[in-house]
Amino acid sequence: MSVTFSLGMQRAFGEGWRGAIRPLVRDYIDRLADEVGSPPSIERAQALTQRLPVTLRIEGPLVQWQSGPDLDDLPPLPPPPLLLPPEHRRHMAHGPGPGADAPDHPNHPGRRTWMVRQTADGHTLTFGVDVRSFVRQPQMVGWITLAVLLTLTGLAYALVRRLFKPLDDIAAGASRYGQGDFSQPIPVRRADELGELAQRVNHMATDLSGMLDAKRALLLAISHELRSPLTRARLNAELVEEGAARDALLRDLGEMRDLITDLLESERLARRHQALNLEPIDWAGLLQQAVQACATPDTVHVSHSGEAPAWQGDRTRLALLLRNLIDNALRHGAGAPVEVHAAWSAQALTLTVRDHGPGVTPEQLAHLAEPFYRTDAARGRSTGGVGLGLHLCRLVAEAHGGTLQFAQAEPGLKVIVTLPLSGPQTAGHASA
């Protein structure tokens, strides 16, 4: 707005205004020359310069006069062609062209337009008109108007920002609530509709937080209560005679124990700012242990790129992450080898686990890390667990400040885990 206004001002009060006023000034100077007379009258010239904001210098064979001493340094202007008739010479101005204005002499304050008229008896009348005075006042008014407009615009912007500040607070609060952080309510800044909306969102967040806490408490209580009967059932099963029935019973009890353990771990990791047991991690050794724990370690190929930097994490949960990813790849890899690649950079560790199985559909890809999600609609036990393995992997990665993503490998599925080297250290996690 400032640039547009400035260019418009320059155009209007510079070239436009001068172009409009110059013909009027020329005609007016002609009338002033007629008033001075021929031969020039000093009395009329004095009265004219006292009455009007003009300066005048008269040079000729009979009269030599100027309106003030400030015209002493005015450079002489060449006389107009004497061969022209008087009525033509009378309207001739010297300088860049007929009637053109020229800047004032350096010793003269301000800027003037000099116009020369030739009388019939050979006298030269040099008029100095301060045309800039006609432009200064409109320009001053224009600049003042621009300053007022900018001030009002700034005040309006500040007022609008103040009016919409509650909406920013509500948007930030909704984002926090969506991520499961209910610790900081939305500030209620005003007692109007926006303030009432903030209060309603806070009440909704309080209700949601209470329901989630009740659900977690119920799940944890049930899981804890089931552990003791399962332990006793497993001890009793150990006393049964060896055979297929005993092995099936122990296997089912083991799966129920693993399910309860996974449920407890998922609820712990789902809590924001879940504490981690941070310690230095030897990634090469951790990967080797995860591979050795597999039923068929010879089908897992491990590769590295880059040098592993010093990094701290939760060893138990990272081992759970690696074990679940490798087990999932082996289960769905159709007997083909599983590829595990660890790449280190200055910012993060990128862990890629790929199988060569049939893969999943694009619709299933977005739901793989959801709890209890199974690609097998029949949910047969022979095709996988209960759907908590990849969900736990995502929770472990997020607890360390990282991400877990899935991609089609063609053939097979690729799981990419990115763990920033500053993740858990800057997340405010403490020792559990």
N, C-alpha and C positions, 0 to 999 in steps of 0.2 A: 504494500500500500504506500509505503514511504517513497520507494523508487518511482512508482507510477505517478504519484502526486508531484514529486520533484520534476520529473520530465514534463508533465503537463504545465506546471508553473513556468518552467523555463521557456516552453513553447509559447504559452499564452502571453506572459509579461515580458518576454524577450523579443523574439522575432515578430510574433503576432501583434503585440501592442505597438512596437516601434513601426511596423509596417502600416498600422492603422493610423497612427498619429502623425507620421512624417508629412503626408500631403497637407494636413491641417496646419502644421507648423510652417511649412513653406509658404502657404497662402497668407498666414498671419504675418510672416516676416515681410512679405511684399507690402502688406498694408502698413506695417511699421515704417518701412522705407518711404512710402508715400507721405506718412505723417511727419517724418524728419524734413522732407522737402528737398528742393533743388533750386539754388544751392542749399546745403544742409544748414539747419538752424540749430545752433548750440543750445539755445533755451529749450526748444522742443525736445532735443536729444536728452538734456538733463532731466526734464520732466518725465520723459518716457522711461529712462533707466531707474528713476526713483519710484515710479508707479508700478513697474513690471519687473519680474525676476529675469532680466536680461542684461547683458553687458554690450557695449557698443564702442567701436573705434572708427573714427572718421579720418580718412587720408585723401588729400586732393590738393589742387593748386591754390585754393582759397582757404580751406578749413583743415586744421590739424587738431584733432581732439579725441580723447578717450575717457570712458566713464570712471576709470579707477587706475591706480598705479599697478594693480596686479596684471595688467595687459602689457606691461613693458617688455616682458620676455616672450610675448607671443611671436612666433616666427612669421616673417612677412609672407603673404600669399601672392602668387603671381597675378597680375591684372588679367581680366578677361580679354579676349580678342577685340581690338578696337575697330576692326573692320565690320563687325556686326552692327546692325541697326540698334539704336538705343533700346527699343522695346524688347529686343532679343538679349542684348547685353545686360539689361536690367534684371533678367531672371536667371542669369548665369551664376552658378556657385562654383567656387574653386575647391580643389581637393581631388578625391577619387572620381568624382563625377558631378554633374549638375545637381545641386541641392543635397549632396551626400554629406553625412555627418562624419566627423573625425574626432578621435580622442583628444582630450584636453592636453595642454602642455604639462610636462611633469611638475612645474612649479605651481600649477593651479590646483586648488582643492576640487575634488569631485570630478565628474565627467560632464563635458558640454558638447553640444553640437554647434559647429561653426558654419554660418551661412553668410555668403558675401553677395552684396547687391551693388550694382554700378549705376550711379545717377547719370542723367543726361549731360551734366556739365563736367563729367570726368572725375567725380569723387567716388571713393570706394568705401562702402559701409560694411563693416564686419560685425555681425551680430553673433553673440554667444548665448545659446539657450540651454538651460539645464533640463534636458528632456528626462534625465534619470529621476528627477523629483516626481514626475508623473507615474513612474514605475515602482519607486521604493515603497510607497504606502500600500498599494495592492499586494506587493510581494510580502511585506511585513504581515499584512492581514492573512495572506495565504499560509505563511509559516506558522503563525499563531494558531490558525485553524488546524493545520496538520498536527501541531503539538497537542492541541486539545483532543483531536481524534485519536491519536496514539495513546494518550492518557486514559481516555474513556475505553479504548479497546483493552488496555491492560487491566483496568478495573473490572471490565466485563469478564475477561478471561479468569481473573482471580475469583470473581463471584461465581462463575459457572463451575470452576474447579471446587470451590467450597460446597456448592450445591450437590455436586456429584461425588464428593468424597465418601459419603456413606455407601454409594454403589460400589466403589472400589473396595471398601472394607468388606461388604457383603460378598463380592466376587472372591476376594482372597480367603475369607472364612469358608465359603462353599468349597474352594479348592482344598483347604486343609481338611475339612470334614470328609471330602471324597477320598482322601488318602488315609483316613482313619485317625487323624490327629484331632482329638476333641479337647485338648488341654487348654487352648486359648480361645475364648468366645469372641464373637464379633463385637467391637465397641459400639455402644449406642450413643451417638453424638447429638442427636436431635430428637425432639418430641413431636415429629410429624409422621406422615405415612412411611417414609423411609426408615425412621427410627422404629416404628411398629413392625415393619418388615424384618429388620435386624433382630428384634426380640423374638419374633416368630421362628426365624431360622435358628436362633440359639436354643429355643425350646425344643425344636425338632432335633437338633444335634444332641441335646441332653437325653431325649428319649431314645435316640438311636444308640448312643453310647451305653445307656442303661441296658437296652436289649442285647447288645453285643457282649457286654460284660456278663450278663446273666447266662447267655448261651455258652460263653467260654467257661464260666464257673460250673455249669451243669455238665459240660463235656469233660472237663478236668475231673470233676467229682466222680462221674461214672467210670472214667478210665482208671482212676485210682482205686475205686471200689472193685473193679473187675480184675485188677492185678492179683489180689490175694487169692480169690477162688481159682484163677488160672494156675497160680503157682501150686496150690494144693492139688488141683486136678492133674498137673504134670507129674508131681511126686507120686500120686496114686497110680498114674499110668505106667510109671517106671517099674511098679511092682507086678504088673501084668506079665504073663508069660510071653516070651518073644514069639513074634509072628506077624502076619500081615495086618491083623486088626490093631495090634499094639503100635506098629509103625505108622499106620494111618491116623491113629488117635494122637500120637506125638506130633505128627506133621500138622494136623489141624490145630492143636494147641499152640504149636510154634507160630503158625500164621496168625492166630488170634493175639498172641503176645506181640508179634511185630506190628499188627494193626494198632493195638493200643499204644505202643511206643511211638509209632508214627503220628497218631492223633495227638498225643501229648506234645511231641516236638513241634508239630505244625501250629498248635495253639500258642506255644511259647514264642516261636519265631514270628507269628502273626502280630504280636504286640509290638507297637512302635517303640523304638529305642531298646529293643531286647538286648540284654547284656550278653557279651561274648567273652569267652576265655581267650584273650589275645596272647600269642606267643610266636616266636620266630618259626617260620614255615620252611621246611626243605621240600620244595615241590617235586624234585626228582624222586626222593625217597617216598613221599606221599603217593605219587602216581604208581610207583613200583609196588607198594603195599596194597593199593586198591586193585591192581591187576592180579597180584598173587592171591588175593582173597576170592577171586572169581572161580567158578567151577571149571572153566576151560581157559586158563591164562594164556595158552599157546595161540589162541585165536584173537588176541588183542595186540595190535601193533602200536607202539608208542614212539612218537618222534618229538623233537624239540627244535626251536629256532630262537636264537638270541640267548643272552646270558641272564640267568635268574637273579634279580636284585634282592636285597634284604627286604623282607616283607613280613608283616605280622597278621595273623588271622586265628580263627578258632579251628584247631586241628581236628577235633571230633566232628564238627559239623561239615568241614571241608571234605573229610573222609567220607561222610554220609553222601555229600554231593557227588563225589567221584564214583562211589560204589553204585548209587542209584542210576547214574547216567550210563555206566558201563553195563550194568545188569539189564537195563532197558534196551540198550543197543544189541546185546547178545540175544535177548528174548525175541526181538523182532527182526533180527538180521538174517533169518533164513539160513543159518549155518555158515554164512560168509564171515570173513575176518572183520573185526571192528577196528577202526582207525581212531587213535587219540593223538591229537597234536596240541602242544603247548607252545605259544609264542609270546615272548616278553618284549616290551618296549619301555621307553622311559616313563610312560604314563600308566600302562595297564598290562594285565595278563589276559590273554585271549586263549581260552581252552575250547577246542573243537572236538566233538565226539560224533563219529559218523558210522552208520551201518549201511549195509547193501541189501536191505530187505525190500519189501514191496512199497514202503513209504505210506503216506497218508494222503487224503484228499485235501484240496485247499480249504474246504469248509472246516475240516477237523483240525487244521494246522493252528487256528487261532484259539482253540480250546484245550490244547494238550496240557497246559500247566494249571488248569482249573482243578480244584479238589474233587476227587471221586469221578473224574471224567475218564471214560474208557472208549476207545475206538471200536471195540467189540460190543455191539448192541446186546448180544446175548449175555455178556459179562461172564464168560466161562473162565473158570479158574486156571485152565490149561493155557490160556492166552495172555495171562498177566496177573498183576495184583489187584488191589482195590482202587487204584487210580490216585494214590497219594505220593508216589515216588517223584514224578516230575514237579508236582506242586511243592514238595519239600525242597527240591533243588532250586526252584525259583525263590523260595523264601530264604534259603541260605545265601544265594547270590545277592539278593536285595539287602539282607542284614549286613553284608560286607560292602555295601554301597555300589554293587554291580548290577548287571542285567543278565537275563537268560532269554535267548531267542531261538526260534526254530526256522529251518529253511529246507526246501526240497533239494535232495542231493542227486536224484536222477541217475541211478536208482538209489533208493534209501532215503533216510532222514538225517539231517545234520543239526546238531544242538550246539549253539555257540554261547559260551559263558564269558562275559567280560567283567573282570574284577579290577577296579582302579587301585593303584598302588598306595593311594592315600585314603582309601575308602573307610575301613573301620576306625583308623586312627583319628579321623576328623569328624566322625559321626557321633562322638560323645558316648561310645560304648564303654562299659566298665566290666570288670571281672565278675563273673556270675558267682 
